């Protein structure tokens, strides 16, 4: 029993002692090992290098010198379009989210001599205020904001040769002046312009990166537009305080027509065709024809008003205005056609009543003449039995005049040639004028509408976009000048406005 208790006590004492001696041996081995002496903490070394190059004489308010220590600082720019959320026709603006990158050389930030080995490729900063930054701004920006969730989406990398890479993710709402003459068969060019605010070209020059200056995500999908192409260009602007470097990227958007075809063009065609149904209704169905014409007219007017509410009020006529205006005219014409048919029907009815009255009067006159003739013949027979006399050779003057008129009519009818065309022969099948108007409208309205469609689609589908020349920067000269070759647009007339930069 005592031996068992001794063994347990010895085990409890030996176990912690063995762990202590094992740890002591590992520490001695690691201290003696040659690799342990050479191991480097790179994060600590980065902090030391940053303190060395940013401390002391470095001033972030002074612009770095250019190539060979002289000349302007050259800043290379490239963009990565992450998404385009909307393109607003009414406000004439578009919203874009992008990653903006700038790269320039600042020889004061070289740290080749401080690097322990080649494993340290660059230093990373999260506070961009510690180094000098170009004073770039977006000249056509309306609103914008940075992204700070979960952390601020910005970083600065400093390379051993002194190159600085600045990257930030931003969302911008930019103005996009549009020409809507061909709407909705149009293409719009929206620009993104970047310029220096205070440094002139003698101190700072922006240039596009040679390889892939603009990158677009493969997942870019717009609901009503398609990005056809983009083009980078330079738009240096001259003001009363100097010449400022400017970059521009033009995004060419093509409007997707299928949406407008389904929502506007086909419904308008259906309304016009429905208004033609009144041509096939009976002319006496006044309530049906009036309600059909008024309903289609009000529906067409409401649709036109709804379309115009989504577009800015412009001083010129759009392609959609032509379409809705002509469709509204056809619907209104169908309603006017019924008014004409109703007038012709009442006129025909009045004429028939007049003819019936005239026939009744002629019948009554003929009956009276026959009765008078019978009485005269009876009296004459009685007189002839009493006295044997002869009839006078001279006729009554009224009888002679009536006989001459009858002969003239017979001669005229015999000499008049019968020339009746196919259309007149076909229309003669419909005795009333109101019916003829309906029959003619059944043919002329669809035919004219088909000809209009042919002319409309040929004119607007084959019509080319008028070239637009955006202003180079924000220049402010109140006269028209011819831009020299090599500027924003070659040999193009531009109206410049002075920039409010002093």
C-alpha positions in Angstrom: 0.0 0.0 0.0 2.8 2.4 0.9 4.7 1.5 -2.3 1.7 2.4 -4.4 1.4 5.9 -2.8 5.1 6.5 -3.2 4.8 5.6 -6.9 1.9 8.1 -7.4 3.8 10.9 -5.7 6.9 10.3 -7.7 4.8 10.3 -11.0 3.2 13.6 -10.1 6.7 15.2 -9.4 8.4 13.7 -12.4 5.8 14.8 -15.1 6.2 18.6 -14.7 9.9 18.3 -14.4 10.1 16.4 -17.7 8.1 19.0 -19.5 10.3 21.7 -18.1 13.5 20.0 -19.2 12.1 19.4 -22.7 11.2 23.1 -23.1 14.7 24.1 -21.9 16.4 21.8 -24.5 14.3 23.2 -27.4 15.2 26.7 -26.4 18.9 25.9 -26.3 18.7 24.2 -29.7 16.9 27.1 -31.3 19.3 29.6 -29.8 22.3 27.6 -31.1 20.8 27.1 -34.6 22.3 29.3 -37.3 18.9 29.8 -39.1 17.4 31.4 -36.0 20.0 34.1 -35.9 19.2 35.1 -39.5 15.4 35.1 -39.4 13.8 38.5 -40.3 10.5 40.0 -39.3 9.4 41.6 -42.6 6.5 43.5 -41.2 8.7 45.2 -38.6 11.3 45.9 -41.3 8.6 47.6 -43.5 7.7 49.9 -40.7 11.3 50.8 -40.2 11.8 51.5 -43.9 8.6 53.7 -44.0 9.8 55.6 -41.0 13.2 56.2 -42.7 11.9 57.4 -46.1 8.9 59.4 -44.9 10.6 60.9 -41.9 13.3 63.5 -41.9 13.4 65.7 -45.0 10.4 64.3 -47.0 7.6 66.9 -47.5 4.3 65.7 -49.0 3.5 69.3 -50.0 6.3 69.5 -52.6 5.8 68.1 -56.0 8.3 65.4 -57.1 10.7 66.3 -59.9 10.2 64.9 -63.3 12.5 62.8 -65.5 16.2 63.4 -64.9 15.3 65.8 -62.0 13.7 68.4 -64.3 10.4 68.9 -66.1 6.8 68.2 -65.1 5.7 65.1 -63.1 4.1 62.5 -65.3 1.2 60.6 -63.9 0.0 57.4 -65.6 -3.7 56.8 -65.3 -5.9 53.7 -65.9 -9.4 52.8 -65.0 -11.4 49.6 -64.3 -15.1 49.9 -64.9 -16.9 47.7 -62.3 -20.5 48.6 -63.1 -22.7 51.2 -64.7 -25.9 51.3 -62.6 -28.1 53.7 -64.7 -28.2 56.0 -67.6 -30.9 58.7 -67.0 -32.3 60.3 -70.1 -34.4 62.9 -68.2 -31.5 64.2 -66.0 -28.9 63.4 -68.8 -26.5 61.7 -66.4 -25.1 58.2 -65.7 -23.8 56.5 -62.6 -20.6 54.4 -62.7 -18.5 52.5 -60.2 -14.9 52.2 -61.0 -11.4 51.5 -59.6 -9.2 54.5 -60.3 -5.4 54.1 -60.4 -2.6 56.6 -60.7 1.1 55.9 -60.9 4.0 58.3 -60.8 7.7 58.4 -59.8 8.9 60.0 -56.6 12.7 59.5 -56.3 12.5 60.6 -52.7 10.8 57.4 -51.8 13.4 55.0 -53.1 14.4 52.2 -50.6 16.7 49.9 -52.5 19.5 50.5 -50.0 17.2 49.6 -47.1 15.9 46.3 -48.4 17.2 43.2 -46.6 16.6 41.0 -49.8 14.5 40.8 -52.9 11.5 39.3 -51.0 10.2 42.8 -50.2 8.6 43.9 -53.5 6.8 47.0 -52.3 5.6 48.9 -49.2 1.9 49.4 -48.6 0.3 52.5 -47.1 -3.3 53.0 -46.1 -3.0 56.7 -45.3 -2.6 58.5 -48.6 -2.0 61.9 -46.9 1.5 60.9 -46.0 2.8 61.2 -49.6 2.4 63.8 -52.3 -0.8 63.2 -54.4 -1.8 64.7 -57.8 -4.7 67.2 -57.7 -6.9 65.3 -60.2 -10.6 66.0 -60.3 -13.5 64.8 -62.5 -14.7 67.8 -64.4 -18.1 66.5 -65.4 -18.9 65.0 -62.0 -22.3 65.8 -60.3 -21.9 63.7 -57.2 -19.6 61.0 -55.9 -18.5 59.1 -52.8 -15.8 56.8 -51.6 -16.4 53.2 -50.4 -15.5 52.6 -46.7 -17.2 49.3 -46.0 -15.7 47.3 -44.2 -12.5 49.3 -44.5 -11.7 52.3 -46.8 -11.2 50.9 -50.3 -7.9 52.7 -50.9 -4.2 51.8 -50.8 -0.8 53.1 -51.9 2.1 51.0 -52.9 5.6 52.2 -52.9 8.1 50.3 -55.1 11.9 50.1 -54.5 12.7 52.4 -57.4 10.4 55.2 -56.0 7.3 54.5 -58.1 4.0 55.1 -56.3 0.8 53.3 -57.2 -2.5 54.8 -55.9 -5.7 52.8 -56.2 -9.2 53.7 -55.0 -12.7 52.5 -55.6 -15.3 55.3 -56.1 -18.8 55.8 -57.3 -19.6 58.8 -59.5 -22.7 60.3 -61.1 -21.5 62.2 -64.2 -23.3 64.5 -66.6 -23.9 63.1 -70.1 -25.4 65.6 -72.6 -27.6 63.7 -75.1 -29.0 64.4 -78.5 -32.4 62.7 -78.7 -33.3 63.3 -82.3 -33.2 59.6 -83.1 -34.7 58.4 -79.8 -35.2 55.5 -79.3 -33.1 54.5 -82.3 -30.1 56.5 -81.1 -26.6 56.0 -79.8 -25.2 58.2 -77.0 -21.6 59.0 -76.2 -21.0 59.7 -72.5 -17.6 61.0 -71.4 -15.6 60.8 -68.3 -13.1 63.7 -68.1 -10.2 64.0 -65.6 -8.1 67.1 -65.3 -5.6 68.8 -63.0 -7.2 71.5 -60.8 -4.2 73.6 -59.9 -1.0 72.3 -61.6 -0.5 73.4 -65.2 1.3 71.3 -67.8 4.6 72.8 -66.9 4.3 71.1 -63.5 2.0 68.1 -64.0 1.0 66.0 -67.0 -1.5 63.2 -67.1 -1.2 60.4 -69.6 -3.0 57.1 -70.3 -1.3 53.9 -69.4 0.1 52.3 -72.5 -1.3 48.8 -71.8 -5.0 48.6 -71.1 -5.8 52.1 -70.1 -9.5 51.3 -69.6 -10.7 47.9 -68.5 -14.3 46.8 -68.4 -15.7 44.0 -66.3 -17.1 41.0 -68.3 -20.2 41.1 -66.1 -21.3 44.5 -67.3 -25.0 44.4 -68.1 -27.3 47.4 -68.7 -31.1 47.1 -68.8 -31.7 49.5 -71.8 -28.3 50.1 -73.2 -25.3 48.1 -74.6 -21.7 49.4 -74.4 -20.5 49.1 -77.9 -17.0 50.6 -77.6 -14.9 53.1 -75.7 -12.1 55.4 -76.7 -9.4 57.3 -74.8 -8.3 60.7 -75.7 -6.6 63.9 -74.4 -8.5 67.1 -73.8 -6.0 69.7 -72.5 -7.8 72.9 -71.7 -6.5 76.4 -71.9 -7.8 79.0 -69.4 -6.7 82.5 -68.4 -4.4 80.9 -65.8 -2.6 78.4 -68.0 -2.9 75.1 -69.8 -4.1 72.2 -67.7 -3.6 68.5 -68.5 -6.8 66.6 -69.1 -7.8 63.0 -70.0 -11.1 61.8 -71.4 -12.6 58.4 -72.1 -15.7 58.3 -74.4 -18.2 55.5 -73.8 -20.5 54.7 -76.8 -23.8 53.3 -75.7 -26.4 51.9 -78.1 -30.0 51.9 -76.9 -31.7 48.5 -76.8 -34.7 48.8 -79.2 -36.6 45.7 -78.2 -38.0 47.3 -75.0 -39.5 50.2 -76.9 -40.8 48.0 -79.7 -42.8 46.0 -77.2 -43.8 48.8 -74.9 -44.5 51.6 -77.4 -44.5 50.8 -81.1 -46.6 47.6 -81.1 -49.3 49.0 -78.7 -49.6 52.2 -80.9 -50.0 50.0 -84.0 -52.7 48.0 -82.2 -54.6 51.2 -81.2 -54.5 52.5 -84.8 -55.8 49.2 -86.2 -58.6 49.0 -83.5 -59.7 52.5 -84.6 -60.3 51.1 -88.1 -62.9 48.6 -86.8 -65.4 51.5 -86.9 -65.2 51.4 -90.8 -66.8 47.9 -90.7 -69.6 48.8 -88.4 -73.0 49.9 -89.7 -73.4 53.6 -90.2 -76.5 53.6 -88.0 -74.5 52.2 -85.0 -73.7 55.6 -83.7 -73.0 54.8 -80.0 -70.7 51.9 -80.9 -68.7 53.9 -83.4 -68.5 57.0 -81.2 -67.4 55.1 -78.1 -64.8 53.2 -80.1 -63.3 56.3 -81.6 -63.2 58.3 -78.4 -61.7 55.4 -76.4 -58.9 54.8 -78.8 -58.2 58.6 -79.1 -58.0 59.0 -75.3 -55.9 55.9 -74.9 -53.4 57.1 -77.5 -53.2 60.6 -76.0 -52.6 59.1 -72.5 -49.8 56.8 -73.8 -48.2 59.8 -75.6 -48.3 61.9 -72.4 -46.8 59.0 -70.4 -43.9 58.7 -72.8 -43.2 62.4 -72.8 -43.0 62.4 -69.0 -40.0 60.2 -69.0 -38.1 62.4 -71.4 -36.7 65.9 -71.0 -38.5 68.8 -72.8 -36.3 69.5 -75.8 -36.7 72.0 -78.6 -36.4 69.6 -81.5 -38.6 66.7 -82.7 -37.6 63.2 -81.7 -38.2 60.1 -83.8 -40.7 58.8 -81.2 -42.6 62.1 -81.4 -43.1 61.6 -85.1 -44.4 58.0 -84.5 -46.8 58.9 -81.7 -48.0 62.1 -83.5 -48.8 60.2 -86.8 -50.6 57.4 -84.8 -52.6 60.0 -82.9 -53.5 61.6 -86.3 -54.7 58.3 -87.7 -56.9 57.6 -84.7 -58.3 61.2 -84.8 -58.8 60.8 -88.6 -60.9 57.6 -87.9 -63.1 59.6 -85.6 -63.5 62.4 -88.1 -64.3 59.8 -90.8 -67.3 58.7 -88.8 -68.4 62.3 -88.5 -68.3 62.6 -92.2 -70.1 59.3 -92.7 -72.8 60.4 -90.3 -73.2 63.7 -92.2 -73.4 61.9 -95.5 -75.9 59.4 -94.1 -78.2 62.2 -92.9 -77.7 63.9 -96.3 -78.6 60.8 -98.2 -81.7 60.2 -96.0 -82.8 63.8 -96.6 -82.3 63.4 -100.3 -84.3 60.2 -100.3 -87.1 61.9 -98.5 -87.1 64.7 -101.0 -87.2 62.2 -103.9 -90.1 60.3 -102.3 -92.0 63.6 -101.9 -91.3 64.5 -105.5 -92.4 61.1 -106.7 -95.6 61.4 -104.7 -96.3 64.8 -106.0 -95.6 63.6 -109.6 -97.9 60.7 -109.1 -100.6 63.0 -107.8 -100.1 65.4 -110.7 -100.2 62.5 -113.2 -103.4 61.2 -111.7 -104.9 64.7 -111.8 -103.9 65.1 -115.5 -105.3 61.8 -116.4 -108.6 62.6 -114.7 -108.8 65.9 -116.5 -107.9 64.3 -119.8 -110.6 61.7 -119.3 -113.2 64.5 -118.6 -112.0 66.5 -121.6 -112.2 63.4 -123.8 -115.7 62.7 -122.7 -116.8 66.3 -123.3 -115.1 66.2 -126.7 -116.9 63.0 -127.7 -120.2 64.6 -126.9 -119.4 67.7 -128.9 -118.2 65.7 -131.9 -121.5 63.7 -132.0 -123.4 67.0 -132.2 -121.3 69.0 -134.6 -118.9 67.6 -137.2 -115.9 69.9 -136.7 -112.1 69.5 -137.3 -109.3 69.7 -134.8 -107.0 72.7 -135.0 -103.7 72.0 -136.8 -101.7 74.2 -134.3 -100.7 72.5 -131.1 -100.8 74.0 -127.7 -97.5 75.9 -126.9 -96.8 74.0 -123.7 -97.1 70.7 -125.4 -94.7 71.8 -128.1 -92.1 73.0 -125.5 -92.3 69.6 -123.6 -91.9 67.7 -126.9 -88.8 69.7 -127.8 -87.2 69.1 -124.4 -87.8 65.4 -124.6 -86.2 65.2 -128.1 -83.2 67.2 -126.8 -82.8 64.8 -123.9 -83.0 61.8 -126.2 -80.4 63.2 -128.6 -78.0 64.1 -125.6 -78.3 60.6 -124.1 -77.7 59.0 -127.4 -74.6 61.1 -128.1 -73.0 60.9 -124.6 -70.3 58.2 -124.4 -70.4 55.8 -121.5 -66.9 55.9 -119.9 -67.0 54.3 -116.5 -63.7 53.1 -114.8 -63.3 50.0 -112.7 -63.3 52.1 -109.5 -66.5 53.9 -110.4 -68.2 50.7 -111.5 -67.2 49.1 -108.2 -68.4 52.1 -106.1 -71.7 52.1 -108.1 -72.5 48.9 -106.2 -72.9 51.0 -103.1 -75.8 53.5 -103.7 -75.3 55.7 -100.6 -72.4 58.1 -100.2 -71.9 57.1 -96.5 -71.3 53.5 -97.5 -68.9 54.6 -100.2 -66.9 56.7 -97.6 -66.6 53.6 -95.3 -65.5 51.4 -98.2 -62.9 53.8 -99.4 -61.6 54.3 -95.8 -61.1 50.6 -95.4 -58.5 50.7 -98.2 -57.0 54.2 -97.9 -56.3 54.2 -94.1 -54.3 50.9 -94.0 -52.5 51.8 -97.3 -51.4 55.2 -96.0 -50.3 53.8 -92.7 -48.2 51.1 -94.4 -46.5 53.8 -96.6 -45.8 55.8 -93.5 -44.2 52.8 -91.8 -42.0 52.2 -94.8 -40.9 55.8 -95.0 -40.4 56.0 -91.2 -38.2 52.9 -90.7 -36.2 53.6 -93.8 -35.5 57.1 -92.7 -34.6 56.5 -89.1 -32.9 53.1 -89.4 -30.6 54.3 -92.3 -30.0 57.7 -90.8 -26.6 58.2 -89.4 -25.8 59.9 -86.1 -24.7 63.5 -86.3 -21.2 63.8 -84.9 -21.0 65.5 -81.6 -17.9 67.3 -80.4 -17.8 67.7 -76.6 -16.0 70.7 -75.2 -12.4 70.2 -74.4 -12.2 70.6 -70.7 -14.0 73.6 -69.1 -12.6 76.4 -71.3 -14.4 79.7 -71.1 -13.8 81.8 -74.3 -17.0 83.4 -75.6 -16.1 83.1 -79.2 -15.9 80.3 -81.8 -12.3 79.2 -82.6 -10.9 76.6 -84.9 -9.0 74.0 -82.9 -5.5 73.4 -84.3 -4.6 70.0 -85.5 -3.7 67.6 -82.7 -6.1 69.1 -80.1 -9.3 67.7 -78.8 -10.8 67.4 -82.3 -9.0 68.0 -85.5 -10.3 71.0 -87.5 -13.6 71.1 -85.5 -15.4 74.2 -84.5 -15.6 74.4 -80.8 -17.1 76.9 -78.3 -14.8 77.3 -75.3 -15.7 78.6 -71.9 -13.1 79.8 -69.4 -12.5 77.5 -66.5 -13.1 78.8 -63.0 -9.6 77.9 -61.9 -7.3 80.7 -60.8 
